[in-house]
Amino acid sequence: MSRIEHIMVPVDEWELADSIVKFAARIAQAFSARVSLLHVAPDLSKLPETQQLSALAEQERLLAEFKSRYSMDVSLRMGDPATEIVKFALLERVNIIAMPTHGRQGIDRLVKGSVTEEVLRHSPVPVLMSNEPERTATGHSLERIHRILFPVYTSESTEPIMPLLADLAKHLDSEVVLYHDERGINDVGTTLEPQEAAQAIEQCSTRLTREGVRHSTIRATAAPVATDILNKVREMNIDLVVMTTHGRSGLTRGVFGSVTEDVLRNSPCPVLAVKYSPAAAHV
């Protein structure tokens, strides 16, 4: 059975969401999956009664616009966006949440305490994010997913994503590029034991070979890790970056590791982020 049966895209302004909706649809088509759109409106009951009717009419207009543009299920919820997105994902058995982000300035706001961070912190499923202003500025196309870049840190961090990564590569006929940092820098910038990183890359390669997935391995340069990953994205025409995040709550770095955050901030291609909980974080 496919690991992707239902993709959900939160939508607000269709101009921003249009490309990620179509990108999600291409992935869904490869898996014979469905795509649902979710629009979360403010709680209109908190508005003065005189404003409620006009606000409701505006929400209905947006909903009708989304329905006319896409042949997909469109749902309307009211309340806190992150809460409603996660709730919808749980109730509707969503496998991937696909979200557009608003660029460098917006990423600062979103990653450090608003919708994107809260969704990734609480999401039960992987979150696919596309920095639309950065993508359009660089001319990156979402027409294909020929090559997927996967930075490998530890065996523990790769385990949650490997089944989905292999499934994506097989269904989309994509090559997986394993990024091997011999310094062993993980997603929050901590240096690991070199043999730990080397062991993880070997295990990933063995797993992909067993699954029949085309893959290659590239090594890091002396550049900072996030810079190096972004350079590889541009040099190798990467179409999707798959990254794990530590998913710990209460850290000063937030739910995103510093490396993951820097890549999200500047990547011209979409980033698929998956949480994992390090054993050290358990109490």
C-alpha positions, 0 to 999 in steps of 0.5 A: 500500500502507498504511504501517500494517500491524502495530501492537504494544502492550507490555502489563503491567497490563491496567488501564493498557493497556486504553485504548491497546489499543483506541485502537491497534485503531481505528487498525488497523481503518482500515488493515485492519492487525493489532495484537499485544500483547507482555508482557515478563517478567523473566528467570526463570532469575535467580530462585532455583529455588524462586521460578521456578515461582510466577513462571512461573505468574503470567506465564502467568496474565497472558498468559491474562488478556490473551488472554481480554480481547482477540482479538489475538495475545499474545506473551510474552518474557523479558528487558529490556523495552526491548530485547525491545520493539525486537527484537519490532518488528524481527522482526515488521515492526511499523509503530507501537509504542503504549505507555501511560505512567504519568503525571507521576511515571512520565514523569519516571522513564521519559523520563529513562532507562528503558523509554520513552526506550530504546524511542524511542532504538532503535525503528526505527518511530514510538512512540505514547504515551498518558499514561493518568493525565493523559488519564483525569483530563481526561476525554479520549476515545480514541473518535475522531481528528478533529483531529491537531496537528503542530508544524512546525520545519524541513523536515528534521525534518518529512520522516520523518513526513509520509508517515505523517501524511498516511496517518493523516489520510486513513484516519481522515478527520482534519483536520491542524492545522499549528502554526507558531511564527514564533520558529522554536523546534525540539524541543530549544528552539533558535531557528531562522532565521524563514525556515526555519520559514516554509519548512517550514510552506509545504512541509507545507501544499503536501504535504497539499494534494496528498494531499487532506488537510484542514488548517489553520495556527495561529500560536504565541502568546508563551507558552513553546512546550510550554505553547502547544502544550498550550493548543492541544490543550485549546482545539481538542479535539486528539485526537493530537499528532504530533511529531518528536524529534531522536533524538541519543544522548549529549545532556544533554537525552536522546533527547526534545527538551525541548519534546517531553518537556514535551508528553508529560508533560502532554498529555491526548491521545496523542502520536506521536513519530518520530525524525529525525537532524539533518544536524548530528548526523552525523559 
